Amino acid sequence: MSTQADTFQHDFIRAIYDHEDESATLAQLTQQPGFKVYRNTVIKASIDALAANFPSIVQLVGTDWFHSAALIHVRAEPPESVCLIEYGRRFVDFLRDFPPAAELTYLADIAHLDRCWTECHIAADERALEPAQLAALAPDLLLQSVLRIRAGVRWHWCATQPAYTIWDANRRQDELTQELNWQGEGALLSRIDGAVVWQPASLGMCVFLDVCAQDADLQTATGKALEAESTLDVAALLGTLLAAQVFAA
């Protein structure tokens, strides 16, 4: 049941982010100079939050381009939480459909990796699976095991772009010193001891993790990964994932 207070709050928020759609009931308020200052402050805070949450995009396109794009997104998709580190859940889709970014075909994937970093950073703490726990299982039980992925782990495969190489260089604020190989790349991110670390991921690794995330057993995940990447070394893959503390205890 909507109350008068709910209606006022809805109209007030809409007036902040969309000055062309102001409620007539708020006209006296919104015409005051103080409200315009407040509006500018709130919108700037939202844009600054996006810039902080997507530093690789700022690094790639520059501050002016980013702020212009972010302003459009902020007005269309205001923050839903006072915790602005969570803001930007739909910014990746916005960039994918944003006409001025049409020639920057890798931009949405770079934004996706920035978002993965944030999600790893704010995820709940979970104890990682110890390699000895897997090693103690008989082979048949090992294949039937379901390996649950820790909350602080993300991965992403970009089928046609060197997304990881571009993102890694911009995240570290390093210059790209090599010629880009325009083919698919993946990334694996994991929070270990409070710090988010990342490494490249093959197609087989990403498929393996996709299947594990669906609560499939190890045998099924391995089979799907080998279908995607026939040369995948499964033993080496498991070793890499255990070292990255991908699985929960």
Backbone bond lengths (Angstrom), bond angles and torsions (degrees), N, CA, C in turn:
res aa  C-N    CA-C-N  psi(-1)  N-CA   C-N-CA  omega(-1)  CA-C   N-CA-C  phi
1 M - - - 1.458 - - 1.530 109.36 -
2 S 1.317 117.61 120.63 1.457 122.39 -177.68 1.523 110.07 -79.93
3 T 1.319 116.96 133.46 1.457 122.14 178.65 1.528 109.05 -105.25
4 Q 1.319 114.76 169.95 1.460 119.60 178.16 1.529 110.85 -61.46
5 A 1.337 115.69 -36.68 1.465 120.35 178.49 1.527 111.07 -65.39
6 D 1.358 117.10 -40.22 1.463 121.05 177.96 1.519 110.49 -61.95
7 T 1.325 116.09 -43.55 1.460 120.78 -179.37 1.522 110.89 -63.34
8 F 1.334 116.00 -43.10 1.461 119.83 179.10 1.529 110.42 -62.11
9 Q 1.346 116.50 -44.43 1.463 120.32 -178.64 1.524 110.91 -62.75
10 H 1.341 116.60 -43.13 1.460 120.93 178.74 1.524 110.82 -61.27
11 D 1.330 116.92 -46.45 1.459 121.52 -179.39 1.526 111.15 -66.14
12 F 1.325 115.91 -36.49 1.461 120.47 -179.62 1.528 110.79 -64.88
13 I 1.326 116.17 -46.04 1.473 120.27 179.28 1.518 110.70 -64.99
14 R 1.328 116.50 -41.80 1.465 119.99 179.20 1.525 110.84 -62.91
15 A 1.329 116.60 -37.12 1.460 120.88 179.27 1.526 111.82 -67.32
16 I 1.324 116.69 -32.05 1.469 120.33 178.91 1.525 110.83 -66.96
17 Y 1.321 116.09 -46.74 1.455 119.89 -171.90 1.522 113.90 -92.50
18 D 1.306 118.58 -19.20 1.462 120.81 -179.23 1.522 108.23 -136.29
19 H 1.335 115.75 88.74 1.461 119.55 -174.96 1.527 112.71 -69.85
20 E 1.332 117.62 -10.94 1.465 120.27 177.86 1.524 111.88 -88.15
21 D 1.331 116.87 -4.04 1.461 121.10 -177.96 1.532 109.47 -128.24
22 E 1.318 114.87 58.13 1.454 119.89 -177.09 1.519 111.03 -91.53
23 S 1.302 116.63 138.54 1.457 121.94 177.82 1.531 110.00 -69.32
24 A 1.319 114.44 139.19 1.470 119.18 179.03 1.519 111.01 -60.69
25 T 1.323 116.82 -30.48 1.468 120.61 -178.63 1.518 112.32 -69.29
26 L 1.352 117.10 -18.27 1.462 120.94 -179.52 1.523 112.14 -103.55
27 A 1.315 117.42 4.72 1.464 120.74 -174.01 1.524 112.17 -55.60
28 Q 1.318 116.31 -41.68 1.460 119.30 -178.63 1.520 111.40 -64.31
29 L 1.318 115.73 -34.31 1.461 120.67 179.35 1.528 111.41 -75.79
30 T 1.325 116.53 -48.42 1.463 120.82 -172.88 1.523 113.45 -70.04
31 Q 1.318 117.66 -19.08 1.461 120.40 178.90 1.522 112.51 -81.93
32 Q 1.318 116.78 -8.01 1.459 119.67 -179.44 1.532 110.56 -76.97
33 P 1.326 118.07 140.30 1.468 120.97 179.66 1.527 112.78 -56.03
34 G 1.322 117.00 -36.32 1.457 120.08 -179.18 1.519 112.88 -61.99
35 F 1.350 116.18 -35.22 1.464 118.74 179.61 1.523 110.78 -67.12
36 K 1.329 116.41 -38.67 1.466 119.69 179.86 1.524 110.84 -64.78
37 V 1.328 116.00 -37.03 1.469 119.49 175.87 1.533 109.82 -64.69
38 Y 1.319 115.96 -43.68 1.468 120.81 179.48 1.527 110.46 -62.10
39 R 1.342 116.29 -43.12 1.466 120.34 178.92 1.520 111.05 -59.84
40 N 1.322 116.55 -47.46 1.457 120.34 -179.36 1.528 111.39 -62.17
41 T 1.330 116.48 -37.32 1.467 120.77 179.97 1.526 110.93 -65.96
42 V 1.341 116.34 -44.20 1.467 120.77 -179.10 1.529 110.73 -65.52
43 I 1.323 116.61 -44.89 1.466 120.07 -178.91 1.525 110.55 -65.73
44 K 1.335 117.00 -40.87 1.464 119.66 178.22 1.526 110.84 -62.35
45 A 1.329 116.97 -40.34 1.466 120.17 178.90 1.526 110.73 -62.44
46 S 1.325 117.07 -38.49 1.462 121.21 179.36 1.527 110.62 -67.71
47 I 1.332 117.07 -42.37 1.466 120.88 178.35 1.528 110.43 -64.78
48 D 1.342 116.14 -43.18 1.466 120.05 178.47 1.529 111.21 -61.89
49 A 1.343 117.00 -36.31 1.459 120.73 178.10 1.527 110.57 -65.07
50 L 1.330 116.80 -42.31 1.470 119.92 177.38 1.528 110.48 -62.33
51 A 1.321 116.13 -42.30 1.463 119.66 179.43 1.524 111.34 -62.42
52 A 1.330 116.12 -39.20 1.472 119.89 178.64 1.522 111.42 -69.52
53 N 1.325 116.89 -33.11 1.457 120.76 -177.48 1.525 112.83 -84.29
54 F 1.334 117.57 -17.42 1.472 121.44 -179.86 1.528 110.16 -129.67
55 P 1.337 116.94 60.41 1.472 119.86 -175.83 1.523 113.65 -64.62
56 S 1.325 117.57 -30.34 1.465 119.48 -179.91 1.519 111.33 -67.52
57 I 1.331 116.75 -34.37 1.466 119.92 178.45 1.525 109.80 -68.79
58 V 1.326 117.42 -42.28 1.464 120.93 176.82 1.523 110.00 -59.39
59 Q 1.331 115.94 -42.64 1.460 121.21 -179.49 1.525 111.13 -62.78
60 L 1.325 116.97 -36.27 1.470 121.22 -176.64 1.523 113.17 -78.25
61 V 1.325 117.15 -43.20 1.468 119.51 -170.56 1.525 113.30 -103.29
62 G 1.326 118.24 -13.21 1.450 120.97 -178.32 1.521 112.21 90.71
63 T 1.315 115.34 157.88 1.470 121.57 -174.01 1.519 112.21 -64.44
64 D 1.320 118.42 -45.39 1.465 120.79 -175.72 1.526 111.40 -63.24
65 W 1.339 117.20 -46.75 1.468 121.15 -179.84 1.518 109.42 -62.50
66 F 1.328 115.42 -44.14 1.460 118.92 -177.79 1.520 111.05 -63.34
67 H 1.312 117.66 -45.58 1.466 120.48 -177.38 1.530 111.04 -63.83
68 S 1.328 116.66 -36.68 1.464 119.02 178.49 1.527 110.70 -65.55
69 A 1.340 116.46 -43.61 1.466 120.26 178.64 1.521 110.74 -68.21
70 A 1.328 116.81 -41.97 1.464 120.85 -177.93 1.524 111.42 -63.81
71 L 1.326 117.26 -36.03 1.464 120.24 179.19 1.525 110.88 -61.12
72 I 1.324 116.66 -41.73 1.468 120.55 178.05 1.524 110.16 -63.81
73 H 1.321 116.13 -43.72 1.470 119.91 -179.13 1.527 111.25 -67.06
74 V 1.319 117.17 -42.81 1.464 121.06 -178.52 1.520 110.76 -59.94
75 R 1.321 117.52 -42.50 1.458 120.07 -179.59 1.521 111.95 -69.59
76 A 1.326 116.57 -30.50 1.471 119.68 179.47 1.526 112.05 -84.74
77 E 1.332 116.83 -32.85 1.468 121.89 -176.19 1.532 109.34 -133.85
78 P 1.336 117.92 77.99 1.476 119.69 179.48 1.526 111.17 -63.47
79 P 1.319 117.66 159.15 1.476 120.66 176.31 1.531 110.95 -58.26
80 E 1.318 115.36 142.64 1.464 121.06 178.55 1.520 111.98 -100.97
81 S 1.311 116.33 -6.53 1.463 121.42 -177.60 1.519 109.38 -137.92
82 V 1.329 115.88 150.51 1.463 119.90 175.87 1.522 111.09 -73.23
83 C 1.328 116.64 -14.94 1.465 121.64 177.46 1.532 107.73 -84.80
84 L 1.324 117.54 92.85 1.464 121.09 -169.72 1.522 113.61 -72.89
85 I 1.325 118.12 -10.52 1.462 118.55 174.72 1.527 110.76 -66.19
86 E 1.333 116.73 -20.87 1.462 121.22 178.50 1.528 112.09 -85.35
87 Y 1.329 117.57 -8.25 1.461 120.77 -173.28 1.530 111.05 -73.45
88 G 1.319 116.08 140.44 1.462 121.45 176.42 1.510 114.01 116.15
89 R 1.313 117.05 15.29 1.468 120.91 -177.50 1.527 111.53 -57.93
90 R 1.339 116.88 -35.06 1.474 120.36 -177.39 1.534 112.75 -106.17
91 F 1.320 116.71 9.90 1.463 119.69 -179.34 1.523 111.74 -68.50
92 V 1.313 117.34 -31.64 1.472 121.12 178.05 1.527 110.33 -61.27
93 D 1.330 117.09 -48.59 1.465 120.83 178.92 1.521 110.82 -64.27
94 F 1.330 116.63 -36.43 1.460 120.21 177.70 1.521 110.71 -59.67
95 L 1.329 118.09 -46.97 1.460 121.48 -179.70 1.521 111.59 -65.60
96 R 1.328 116.49 -34.99 1.467 120.00 -179.89 1.530 110.99 -63.93
97 D 1.323 117.42 -32.24 1.464 121.72 -177.36 1.525 112.92 -104.03
98 F 1.328 117.82 4.62 1.471 122.06 -175.04 1.530 109.50 -82.03
99 P 1.337 119.20 113.59 1.480 121.41 -174.44 1.532 114.39 -52.84
100 P 1.338 120.90 -42.98 1.460 118.63 179.65 1.535 114.50 -63.71
101 A 1.334 116.78 -14.78 1.467 120.19 179.39 1.525 112.04 -99.11
102 A 1.332 116.81 8.85 1.465 120.58 -173.72 1.527 112.28 -59.89
103 E 1.337 117.63 -35.91 1.463 120.58 -179.09 1.529 111.98 -80.62
104 L 1.315 116.92 -17.23 1.473 120.88 178.23 1.522 107.83 -93.57
105 T 1.315 115.39 72.88 1.462 121.13 -169.49 1.526 113.56 -64.41
106 Y 1.308 116.83 -19.45 1.467 121.40 -178.70 1.522 112.83 -90.00
107 L 1.337 118.06 -8.28 1.460 121.32 -167.94 1.532 112.32 -62.32
108 A 1.334 117.75 -43.76 1.463 120.49 -178.38 1.523 111.08 -63.77
109 D 1.326 117.72 -37.73 1.466 120.06 178.81 1.523 111.39 -68.55
110 I 1.337 117.24 -36.35 1.458 120.23 175.91 1.533 109.57 -63.92
111 A 1.341 115.59 -42.71 1.471 119.82 177.40 1.519 110.79 -62.51
112 H 1.332 116.95 -37.40 1.462 120.91 178.79 1.532 110.01 -60.61
113 L 1.325 116.91 -40.53 1.466 119.83 -179.87 1.526 111.23 -70.33
114 D 1.334 117.27 -36.48 1.471 118.95 172.83 1.528 110.74 -60.23
115 R 1.327 116.02 -41.34 1.464 120.94 178.96 1.537 110.28 -65.51
116 C 1.318 116.90 -39.34 1.464 120.34 176.45 1.528 110.56 -59.50
117 W 1.335 116.92 -41.67 1.464 120.65 179.04 1.527 110.04 -59.66
118 T 1.332 116.78 -46.17 1.462 120.45 -179.44 1.521 111.21 -62.15
119 E 1.333 116.70 -44.01 1.463 120.40 -178.72 1.523 111.27 -64.94
120 C 1.320 117.11 -37.08 1.471 119.63 174.69 1.524 110.38 -64.69
121 H 1.313 116.27 -42.19 1.463 122.27 -175.55 1.525 112.07 -63.24
122 I 1.331 117.76 -37.97 1.475 120.40 -174.06 1.528 112.70 -100.52
123 A 1.326 117.99 2.22 1.468 120.70 -177.58 1.528 111.27 -68.91
124 A 1.321 114.36 158.51 1.465 120.26 178.32 1.531 110.80 -66.73
125 D 1.318 115.92 150.17 1.468 120.98 177.52 1.528 109.92 -73.46
126 E 1.320 115.89 138.88 1.471 122.11 175.00 1.519 109.40 -143.43
127 R 1.296 115.71 140.76 1.464 120.29 177.07 1.522 109.51 -71.80
128 A 1.325 116.13 137.26 1.458 121.33 -177.08 1.532 111.75 -83.97
129 L 1.307 115.69 152.73 1.469 122.57 176.23 1.524 109.98 -68.19
130 E 1.309 116.75 131.10 1.462 121.53 177.28 1.531 109.62 -82.99
131 P 1.344 118.43 137.13 1.475 120.88 178.15 1.522 112.76 -53.74
132 A 1.331 117.17 -34.53 1.462 120.40 -178.54 1.525 112.03 -63.17
133 Q 1.324 117.00 -28.62 1.463 120.25 178.93 1.526 111.33 -65.93
134 L 1.324 117.05 -37.14 1.470 120.47 176.25 1.516 110.84 -74.84
135 A 1.327 115.74 -41.51 1.467 120.25 -177.13 1.519 111.49 -62.47
136 A 1.323 118.29 -25.97 1.458 121.66 -177.68 1.528 112.36 -78.29
137 L 1.329 118.22 -11.42 1.464 120.59 -177.46 1.520 112.04 -83.15
138 A 1.319 116.21 143.53 1.470 120.95 172.57 1.534 107.83 -66.22
139 P 1.362 117.81 151.85 1.467 121.03 -175.76 1.527 114.14 -52.86
140 D 1.350 117.83 -41.97 1.459 119.01 -178.40 1.526 111.46 -68.14
141 L 1.332 116.64 -37.71 1.465 120.04 177.83 1.528 111.36 -70.23
142 L 1.332 116.09 -34.43 1.461 120.30 178.58 1.528 110.67 -62.04
143 L 1.322 116.68 -44.54 1.461 120.77 -178.79 1.523 111.80 -66.57
144 Q 1.331 116.69 -25.96 1.463 120.29 179.82 1.528 112.56 -89.04
145 S 1.322 116.12 -3.89 1.464 120.15 -176.94 1.527 111.12 -71.44
146 V 1.316 114.97 144.04 1.470 121.89 173.07 1.519 107.10 -105.96
147 L 1.317 115.72 116.50 1.454 121.15 -177.84 1.527 109.11 -94.74
148 R 1.312 115.81 112.95 1.468 120.40 -178.06 1.529 109.74 -85.92
149 I 1.310 116.53 134.84 1.461 122.09 -176.15 1.532 110.06 -85.77
150 R 1.328 116.13 135.90 1.461 120.75 -179.87 1.527 111.35 -63.66
151 A 1.320 115.17 153.15 1.469 120.60 -178.73 1.524 111.71 -62.25
152 G 1.323 117.46 -31.98 1.460 121.18 -176.68 1.510 113.93 -90.01
153 V 1.337 117.27 35.79 1.472 122.01 -179.65 1.524 109.09 -128.76
154 R 1.320 116.52 135.77 1.463 122.36 175.01 1.524 108.98 -139.58
155 W 1.316 116.32 156.38 1.461 121.74 176.46 1.521 108.02 -149.57
156 H 1.334 115.51 159.32 1.465 119.58 -179.04 1.516 109.11 -156.90
157 W 1.332 115.71 135.01 1.466 121.50 176.23 1.522 108.71 -113.42
158 C 1.313 116.16 128.51 1.466 122.64 175.07 1.522 107.38 -111.15
159 A 1.320 116.66 114.68 1.468 121.17 -167.25 1.525 114.15 -71.44
160 T 1.323 118.00 -27.53 1.472 119.29 -170.96 1.517 114.66 -124.72
161 Q 1.320 118.32 -4.13 1.460 121.10 -173.39 1.528 111.26 -124.93
162 P 1.333 117.26 148.86 1.476 120.21 174.49 1.527 110.74 -79.36
163 A 1.328 115.38 57.86 1.467 121.21 -171.41 1.527 111.99 -60.90
164 Y 1.327 116.44 -42.45 1.461 118.33 -176.35 1.527 111.37 -64.09
165 T 1.329 116.92 -45.12 1.464 120.35 -178.17 1.527 110.98 -60.65
166 I 1.334 116.43 -44.44 1.469 120.58 179.98 1.525 110.14 -66.22
167 W 1.331 116.13 -46.38 1.466 119.86 -178.14 1.515 111.81 -63.71
168 D 1.332 116.16 -45.08 1.467 120.77 -178.15 1.530 110.57 -58.81
169 A 1.328 117.60 -45.33 1.459 121.33 -178.85 1.531 111.11 -64.29
170 N 1.334 116.23 -42.33 1.461 119.54 -177.98 1.516 111.70 -74.89
171 R 1.321 116.93 -34.07 1.468 119.62 178.28 1.526 110.19 -65.55
172 R 1.317 115.96 -37.20 1.467 120.36 178.97 1.529 111.71 -86.35
173 Q 1.332 116.34 -4.57 1.461 123.03 -176.46 1.524 110.91 57.37
174 D 1.334 114.91 42.93 1.461 122.42 175.86 1.525 109.33 -106.87
175 E 1.314 115.91 157.22 1.456 120.17 175.32 1.527 109.38 -84.31
176 L 1.350 115.03 144.83 1.457 119.83 174.86 1.523 108.26 -75.14
177 T 1.321 115.50 117.14 1.464 119.80 -175.74 1.525 112.33 -100.19
178 Q 1.340 117.05 -3.26 1.449 119.39 -178.07 1.525 110.03 -122.38
179 E 1.316 114.34 159.01 1.459 120.17 176.16 1.524 108.49 -70.26
180 L 1.321 116.02 131.59 1.459 119.45 -178.72 1.525 110.63 -72.22
181 N 1.326 114.94 136.52 1.459 121.64 174.49 1.527 107.19 -98.58
182 W 1.320 117.16 107.79 1.466 120.81 -170.99 1.524 110.99 -79.79
183 Q 1.310 114.17 75.89 1.457 122.01 174.71 1.526 108.65 -141.74
184 G 1.326 115.76 172.79 1.456 120.50 -174.31 1.520 113.54 -62.89
185 E 1.327 115.06 144.78 1.457 122.23 176.21 1.523 109.30 -143.03
186 G 1.324 115.32 156.40 1.458 120.12 177.09 1.518 110.46 -130.92
187 A 1.333 114.76 167.98 1.459 120.63 -179.99 1.516 109.61 -139.38
188 L 1.313 115.62 146.66 1.464 123.03 173.80 1.519 107.67 -123.32
189 L 1.329 116.73 126.48 1.466 122.40 179.11 1.520 109.19 -120.99
190 S 1.320 116.18 140.30 1.459 120.91 -179.01 1.522 109.29 -149.71
191 R 1.330 116.51 139.52 1.459 119.62 175.96 1.519 108.75 -92.82
192 I 1.323 114.99 120.21 1.461 121.91 -178.32 1.529 108.23 -125.13
193 D 1.323 116.36 122.44 1.467 121.78 -179.64 1.523 111.65 53.25
194 G 1.327 116.01 40.69 1.454 121.12 174.56 1.512 115.85 85.87
195 A 1.337 117.92 -5.35 1.466 121.14 -178.70 1.524 109.69 -117.22
196 V 1.335 116.64 138.34 1.461 121.05 177.34 1.523 108.63 -84.72
197 V 1.324 115.92 124.37 1.466 122.15 177.80 1.524 108.10 -118.93
198 W 1.316 116.17 157.92 1.469 119.04 -178.08 1.527 111.01 -145.35
199 Q 1.316 114.36 160.71 1.455 122.09 179.76 1.524 108.47 -156.34
200 P 1.351 117.26 160.83 1.467 119.00 177.55 1.524 111.05 -66.91
201 A 1.320 115.35 152.51 1.472 121.39 179.77 1.515 108.63 -133.10
202 S 1.324 116.15 136.04 1.460 120.61 177.89 1.525 109.63 -81.19
203 L 1.330 114.95 170.14 1.458 119.84 177.23 1.524 110.54 -60.25
204 G 1.342 116.65 -43.06 1.458 120.03 -179.90 1.514 112.49 -60.43
205 M 1.341 117.09 -40.40 1.466 120.38 177.97 1.521 110.55 -63.00
206 C 1.329 116.82 -45.03 1.467 119.87 -178.26 1.525 111.16 -65.11
207 V 1.318 117.13 -40.21 1.466 120.21 177.25 1.527 109.96 -65.09
208 F 1.321 116.97 -42.94 1.468 121.17 177.80 1.529 110.57 -56.20
209 L 1.329 116.88 -46.10 1.457 120.81 -178.97 1.532 111.62 -69.48
210 D 1.320 116.42 -36.55 1.475 119.87 176.01 1.527 110.63 -57.90
211 V 1.330 115.92 -44.47 1.464 120.83 -176.89 1.535 109.99 -71.98
212 C 1.317 117.56 -40.59 1.472 120.43 176.32 1.527 110.58 -59.62
213 A 1.327 116.79 -38.06 1.463 120.75 -179.27 1.521 112.60 -66.38
214 Q 1.335 116.51 -16.32 1.464 121.66 177.24 1.529 111.77 -93.13
215 D 1.338 116.37 13.20 1.463 123.57 178.01 1.530 112.91 65.75
216 A 1.323 115.76 28.93 1.463 120.06 174.79 1.529 109.28 -83.09
217 D 1.335 116.18 157.62 1.462 119.03 -179.76 1.526 110.95 -78.18
218 L 1.337 115.39 171.57 1.457 121.54 -175.10 1.528 111.71 -62.68
219 Q 1.316 116.86 -37.62 1.467 119.62 -179.83 1.526 111.07 -62.95
220 T 1.326 116.87 -43.93 1.464 120.66 179.78 1.525 110.85 -65.87
221 A 1.325 116.73 -44.52 1.468 120.83 -179.15 1.528 110.79 -62.61
222 T 1.341 116.26 -40.67 1.467 120.61 179.28 1.524 110.81 -64.84
223 G 1.330 116.21 -43.45 1.460 120.12 179.93 1.519 112.16 -61.14
224 K 1.321 117.48 -44.61 1.468 121.50 179.30 1.526 111.12 -65.18
225 A 1.337 116.20 -38.97 1.457 119.93 179.77 1.528 111.13 -64.77
226 L 1.330 117.03 -39.71 1.464 120.89 179.18 1.524 111.75 -70.82
227 E 1.310 117.25 -30.31 1.466 119.98 174.12 1.526 110.57 -63.93
228 A 1.322 115.93 -37.35 1.462 120.27 -178.77 1.528 111.95 -79.45
229 E 1.346 116.54 -32.37 1.466 121.38 -176.98 1.527 108.27 -143.45
230 S 1.320 115.32 93.11 1.466 120.92 -170.62 1.524 113.21 -64.67
231 T 1.339 118.48 -24.00 1.464 121.60 -178.25 1.531 112.46 -91.71
232 L 1.320 117.17 8.13 1.464 120.79 -176.63 1.526 111.06 -63.50
233 D 1.331 115.81 131.85 1.461 122.42 174.43 1.531 107.00 -90.10
234 V 1.330 116.67 103.31 1.459 121.01 -172.73 1.521 111.56 -66.03
235 A 1.317 117.57 -40.15 1.464 120.77 179.30 1.526 110.76 -62.06
236 A 1.337 115.39 -44.55 1.467 119.33 178.80 1.528 110.51 -65.77
237 L 1.324 116.51 -36.93 1.464 120.91 178.18 1.527 110.76 -60.34
238 L 1.318 116.57 -49.25 1.468 120.13 179.97 1.528 111.06 -61.70
239 G 1.328 116.56 -39.40 1.455 120.05 178.20 1.529 111.57 -62.18
240 T 1.323 116.03 -42.62 1.470 120.81 178.62 1.521 110.98 -63.51
241 L 1.321 116.66 -43.99 1.463 121.01 -177.81 1.524 111.75 -68.48
242 L 1.323 116.62 -37.72 1.468 119.57 177.33 1.530 110.77 -67.54
243 A 1.327 116.65 -39.30 1.467 120.33 178.60 1.527 110.99 -65.15
244 A 1.343 116.48 -32.47 1.460 121.41 178.91 1.527 111.63 -83.82
245 Q 1.316 117.02 3.87 1.470 123.07 178.52 1.537 110.78 54.19
246 V 1.328 115.16 48.46 1.469 121.17 -178.04 1.513 111.98 -76.18
247 F 1.321 117.65 -35.47 1.463 121.10 -172.27 1.535 112.03 -97.63
248 A 1.315 114.90 145.37 1.458 120.69 179.53 1.519 110.36 -85.54
249 A 1.320 115.69 147.35 1.462 120.44 178.96 1.521 109.96 -66.21
